[in-house]
Amino acid sequence: MKISDDIHNYYENLVVEQFKELKLDDKYDSDFMADLTCIVLNQLPTRYIRHEVDMAFYLPASERFEMESKVKVAVQKGLEFMKVHH
């Protein structure tokens, strides 16, 4: 069985949104961003989806807020780690 290319971790989108909000692509090179992405995603749970619209429709606002909060914390921890170890 092959896992579909359509399946992805919803947290990936939230991490990208947070990176854009913080304008991290303007501050760091692609190698730094790739490492940071791995560090951040490894701190977060997985939430696999096929279609974005499913999450938008079925995800309660409180759960979305909690997920976004987890992402913000993970990004800050990831940045702190990278500043020390990069």
N, C-alpha and C positions, 0 to 999 in steps of 0.2 A: 504494500500500500504506500502511496506517495501522499504526503501531507500537502494540501493545496497551498499555492502561493498566496491565496487570499487570506489565509489565517495569519494573524499577527497579534502581538501583545498590545492591548489598549494603552498600557503605560508608556509605550514608545511615543505615541502621539502627545501625551501629556508632558513628557520630558522635552520633546521638540518645542512645544508651546512655551515651556518655561525658559528654555535656552533663548528663544526669540525674544521673549519679554525682557530678559536680562541682557540681550544683545551680545551674547558670548561669542558668536561667530566673528564679531568685529574686534574682539579682544584677544582671541587665541587662534592658533593655526589648526589645520585639519587633524594633525596627529594628536594634539592635545585634546581636541573635541572628541575624537574617536575613543581615546582612553577614558575621558570623563564620562562619555555615554555608557561605556561598559561598567564603570564603577557605580554610576547612578542606578542603572537598571538592575545590577546585582543586589542592590539594597532593597529593591521593591518586590512586592509579590507579582505574580503573573495574572493576567486577566485576558485570556484569549478570546478573540472575536473574529467574525468573518466580515461583517459589514458595520461601518461607522454608524449608520442610521439606527441600527439595533441598539447600540449603546445610548445614543441620544434620546431615543424614545423610551427605553426601559429603565434607564439609570436614574434613581431618585436624586434630587438636588443635593441632599445631605451626603449621599455616598460620593457623588462627584466632588463635593467640597473636601471630603476626607481624603480622596485620592489625590487631589491637587495639593493638599497640605503635605501629604507624604512625599510627593515629588519635590516640593520646595525644600523640605528638610534634607532629602537625599542629595539634591543638587548642591546645597550649601556644604554638606559633609564631603561630597565628592570634590568640590573646589578646594576645601581645606586640605584634603588628602593630596590632591595634585600639586598644590603649592609647596608642600613639604617634600614630595617624592618625585617630582618631575624635573 
